[in-house]
């Protein structure tokens, strides 16, 4: 047997072992983080959601960021808000227990369309959108495309502007060929992610420590799946393909609201992504000493911010109708 054939066989065995390891990590993740809510079909996939609170009250729609899942909100914020609001926390299309059929559905308008179709099935026509990170960009897409159905924006460390490339910790996700991202996702990506999880979480949470229960309570173990890697890679490309066009439309933004940032955010700069949105009517606040993952590290403060945004919309409505 020649050397080349032996080398080919060794490489093949390596990738088979990686695939087996990936499938094991996927099974473990599904056991550690089971489905919490219900699933509703929409065009192009399904939306998994958790619902809490009185449907007759103001609806808050909580949309998570890149590589995340709705457990970023069920971690604490859903319970903090459910007594006073109707709360819908969703898995973005392709994330958590939601699905999407094609890579093109990673573009911001398509993600927003799928979530809005879900809201339509729920009879929600005046949502306050709470978007974290990439979820903030999706929320902005919805406000631009469905202004009559979006009452306000309460954005937490949102992505709002075009970047020269993804943050360094997400750079490995920048794969533009579907077959390649599928191959990598089903072989080496998940085992590598499992080994590097402490470093990745440290970078995302910086300057704060990641909570010890992140993989379970915050759903992080769901990220150790081939589908999670593939979706996140599609998201990176989808942002690149659609964010520039979205930014060009901000002058049409009519939805009121505000932005809350950790002042020491190491993933998205408050100065680059928060400050420019003031010209489009969104207020901005910053929390000293906090980083990017404020829905998990500062849930009470985030909940208070959302309450203030919701209250301000009520005051505007009362002013418009002349009531007190």
N, C-alpha and C positions, 0 to 999 in steps of 0.2 A: 504494500500500500504506500503510495507516494506521500510526500510531505504535504502537498497542497490539499489532497483529499482528507488527510488527517486533520488539517487545520479547519477545513470546511465543516467536518463532522463535529469538531470541538465547538465551533461557533454556533452550529445548529443546536447542540446540546445545551449550550449556555442560554440561548434565547428560549428554549423549551422550559428550562428550569425557571427562568425569569417569569415566564407566562404562568407557570404553576404557582409561583410565589405571589404573583399579582392576583390570581384568582382566590388564593387563600386570604390575602389581606382584604379583598373585596368582601368575602363572606364574613370575615371578622368585623368589618366596619358596619355591615348591615345588621349584625347582631348587637353590636355596641350602641348603634344609633338607629332604632327602628322607626318606621313611619309614624309620625305623630298625628297627622291630620287626614283630610279628604283629598281626593283627586278629581279635577274637572277637565274634560277634554276641550281643547280649543284648536283652531286651525294650525296645523304644524306640530302638534304635541299635546302635552297635558300639563296642568298646573296643580302642584301639591300645595296645600295651604292649611294653616291653623287659624281657627276662628274663635274669638272670645269676646264677650261683652254683649250688650243689648243692641240688636240691629236697628232699633229705632233712633239710636244716638248717632252722632257724627262718626263717620267711618275713617279710620286711619289704615293706610295700606303700607306695610313695612317691607322694603325691598333691600336685600343684602348685596354685598359687594363681590368682587372677583374671588373665585375659589371658595365661596362661602355657601351657607345654607340658612334656612329660616331659624335654626337654633341660635344664631347670633342674636336674635330678638327674643326667642322664648327663654333664653338664658336668664333674663330678668325683666326686660322692658315690657313684654306683653302683659305680665301680671301687674306691673306698675300702672298701666294705662287702662286695663279692661274694665275697671269699675266705672269709669266716666266716659268711655268711648266704645264704639264697635271696632274691634281690632282684627285685621286680616294680615297675618304674616305669610308671605309667599316664598316658595323656592323659585328663583328666576328660571326661565326655560332652560332645561338641560342640567340644572343643578339640584342637589339633594335628591328628592323623589319626583321632581318634575322632569319632563322630557322635551326634546325638540328633534325634528326629523332631519334637518340639514344644517350644514355649517353656516349657510347664509343667514339663518335665523339668529345668529350671534350678533348681527348688526343692531344698533340701538333702536331704530324705528320698529324693527320686527319684534324685538323683545318687549318693547312698549305696547305694540299692537296685541301681542299674545296675552299680556297681563290685563290690558283693557278689555279684551274679549271675555276674559274670566270675570272681571268686575261687572260686565254687562249681564252675564248669566246670573250674577248675585243681585242684580238690580241696584247696583251702586252707581250713582251718577254725580256725586259731589265729594269725591275722595280727597282727603289730605294725604299727599304722598310723602312718606318718610323714607328717603333713600340714602344708604350709606355707601360711600366710595363709588364703585361702578354703578351701584343701585341709584346713586344720585344722578348720574348721567342718564340712566334709563328713565328716572322720574322726570327729568327735564325734557326728554324726548316725548313723554306722554303729555306733559303740559303744553308743548308746542303743537302736537298733533291732535289733542283732544282737550282744548282749553275749556270747553263748555262742561266737561266732566271732571275737571281738576280744580278743586276749591282752593288749595294752597300747597306750598312746598315747604317741608321741614327737612332740610338736607344736612346730613351728618358726614363731615369730611368728604365732600363729594368730588368726583372727577368732573371738571367742567371745561377744561381747555385741552387743546392738542399738545401732546408731548413729543419730544424727539424720539422717544422709545419708551417701553415699559420700565417701571422701577426695577432696579438691579435684581431684586429677589424674584421677580417674575420674568426675567429675560429668557430663561430656558423654555418658556411657554410660546415664544414667538416662532412658531412653525407654520409655514404658509401652505404646505402641501398636505392634503387630507390623508392620503395613504401613509405618509411618513408619521404624522402625529398619531394615527391609529396604531401603527406598528410600535412606535415608542411607548404609547400609552398602555399597550397590552403586554409589554415586555419589561423594559428597564425603568420607566418613569416612576411607577408606584413603589417598587422596592427602594429606589433612591430617595423618594420623598419620605418614606418611613424612616430611613436612616438619618436624613437631614432635617427632620421635623423640628428638633429643638432650635437649630440655627434659623430656620425659616420663621418660626413663631417669634423668636427673639427679634428678628429684623422687622416683622410686621407690627409687633407691639411696642417697639422701642419708642420712648425711653422707659416704658413701664414693663414689668414682668408679665409674661403670659400666665394666665391662671392654670393651676395644676389640673383642673378638670376640663380643659378646653376640648380634648378629643372626645369626651363623652357628653358632657352637659351642653357644650357649644357646638356639638356635631362634627368636630374636626376629623373624626375617623371616617366620615363619608368622603373626605378628600382623598383617601387612600383607595381609589378605584380608578380603573382605566377610563371610565366615562367622565370622571371628574377632571382628569388631566386633559382629555380631548375637548371637553366643553370649555375649560379655562383657556386652552390654546385658541379655540374658535373665537372666544370672547376678545382676546388680545387682537386678533386680526379684524374682528368685527368693529372694534373701537377704531382701529386705524382706517377702516373703510368708510366710516360714517360720522365720526366726531367732527371733522372739519366742516362738513355740511351743516351739522347741527349748530356749531358755534356761529356760523354765518347767519343763522336764523334767530339768534338771541334777541335781536332788536324787535322781534314780533312777540316776545314773551309778555303775556298779560297777567299771568298768575302771580299773586302775592306770596310772600314767604320769607324765609331766612335760612342762613347757613351757620352751622356750629362746627368749629374746628378745634382740635387739640393744637395748641400753639407750637408744640415740638413734634408735630407729625413728620415722621421720617419717610413716608410713602408718597404723600401728595402735599405739596407746599401750600399752606394757607394763603400766602401772598400771591402765589401763581393761580390758584383755583378758587379762592374765596373772594379776595378783594375785587377782581374784575367784574364780579356779578352785581356789585352795588349799582352800576350804571343801568342795570336792567330791573331794578326795583327790589332786589333781595338784600336784606340786612345781613350783617356778618358779626359773629361773636367768636372769641377765642378763649380757650381754657388753658391757663398756664400750667406747665408741668405734665401735660397729657399728650399722648400720641394719636395714632390713627384709629385704634380699635375702641373708640369711646362708647359704642353701644354696649360693650362688655365691661369696660373698665370704669365707666362713669354713667351707668344706666339711669340713676336718679336725676342727674343733671340733664341728660338727654331728654328724659320724660318731662322735666320742667320746661325745657326749651320748646318741646312739641306743644305742651299745654298753652304756652304763651302765643305760639303761632296760631293755634286753634282759636284762642280767645280773641286775638286781633282780627281774625276773619269774621267772627260774630259781631264785634264792634263795628266793623265796616258795613256788614249787612244791616245792622240796626240803624246806622247813620244814613244808609241809602234809603231805608224805608221810613225813616223819621220816628222809629220807636226808641224807647229807652229801657 
